[in-house]
Amino acid sequence: MKVKLILPALAEAESPFWRPIKYSLFPPLGLATLAAYLAPDDDVDLQDQHVEPINLNDYPDLVIIQVYITNAYRSYKLAGYYRQRGAYVILGGLHVTSLPEEAMLHADSVFLGPGEETFPEFLVDFKKRQPKKVYHSPNRSLSQIPPIRRDLIKRDRYLVPNSIVVSRGCPHHCDFCYKDAFFDGGKTFYTQRVDDALAEIDRLPGKHLYFLDDHLLGNIRFARQLFDEMKGMNRVFQAAATVDSILRGNLIEKAAEAGLRSLFVGFETFSPDNLKQSNKKQNLAKDYSEATRRLHSLGIMINGSFVFGLDDDKQDVFKRTVDWGVQNSITTATYHILTPYPGTALYKKLEREKRLLTNNWDLYDTRHVVYQTKNMSADDLKTGYDWAYNEFYTWANIVRASAQHDSYKHKLKHLFYAGGWKKFEPLWNFLIKTKNLNNMLPLLESILSKVNAKETQSISNTTDDLLLLNDLTARITSPDS
């Protein structure tokens, strides 16, 4: 059987603000996971439109398309194209689960929720020529999933090919979270067995790992066992967790001992009223600054996530948020305009209040205002969002935030990471076009390595690398190049 798995590009790929490097970070693990259930003699092709053009000159028997909200229209067009060519087309993913009736118009079968249980069931039905229109998984487990088909991943197209997921979902239920609807109707948070997670880590070459789990510290027992076993593996890794999990117990110290060097943290808002309205109870009465101090004391860099446009936000929210991030040495910041994804409690609330302005899914990218705001206009919200991104990543603020660290070496790490991520766009684009992106991994590992007295030379080498990057960028952008 000839099988094609596709991750269509998001609508943002056609925007003048598109950053190719942002979507050349991680391969489509979800599709590679499903591919593991296919027969050994199946002819399997996995294509990610963010890093390569989709080959349309083929005739697969089965096409599987992963649908996000801002690639929905492109996904439906691809589905129609392959159905006309005689392929059986499956649609699944976050958007399909949120709006199954919409997706059903464009597919032979739709998958609601995670597919580790339902995809093997579908394959049995498909071979019997009795596939169902809808597959939904109420019983969820990661105990017997086969190894991910990493042979299908084109490693040279990604900066972080060693991405990994060892859990599904999140123990919290924020009203604006897109993924909460995805796990509705079954377990909303569950993990692999520790031994299985370690076996998957062992399959990955090099030192660097990126855990794409929504909350790696969400199951304390699992995370503690995982970190204990990872301590001798000589890995450096990045992950995501909550403010509450950083402040509670000693789990974050265990993560640092195991190799955690960078953490995505959902601060989202400083307003208690906004937190209550969003059902983000885990952040209530938590000391954000204490959380950053604790992470910095362990040598962990921070990617802070913030949402603008919640009902308690006023015009001063942008400057206050940027100033706090700089003063507290947040290494990188991810800002979002509040977006009411279909299927979420926020969407239902704004729909009841008749505050939704459009159902054009291409605009639901956290960069456009798609609902009626309070306390500021939609134009003010968009302008403030754009200003916050530009202001936080000025060289002056990058240097100022770096200087807040106690350790000279931590100052350098902050400067290299934040500057490298935002200030070398032409070089990133050059590396992507020449398929050399994966060659940057040694530099990333060097920046993320633990800094202590014995590693002065490592930082010195990284300084030389950054100077080289600066020189290369200047040459690439030169009119004579």
Beta strands, then each sheet from edge to edge (+ up, - down):
strand 1: 2-7
strand 2: 43-48
strand 3: 62-66
strand 4: 88-92
strand 5: 109-112
strand 6: 134-136
strand 7: 163-164
strand 8: 167-169
strand 9: 189-191
strand 10: 208-211
strand 11: 236-241
strand 12: 260-268
strand 13: 301-308
strand 14: 332-337
sheet 1: 2+ 1+ 3+ 4+ 5+ 6+
sheet 2: 7+ 10+ 11+ 12+ 13+ 14+
sheet 3: 8+ 9-
end
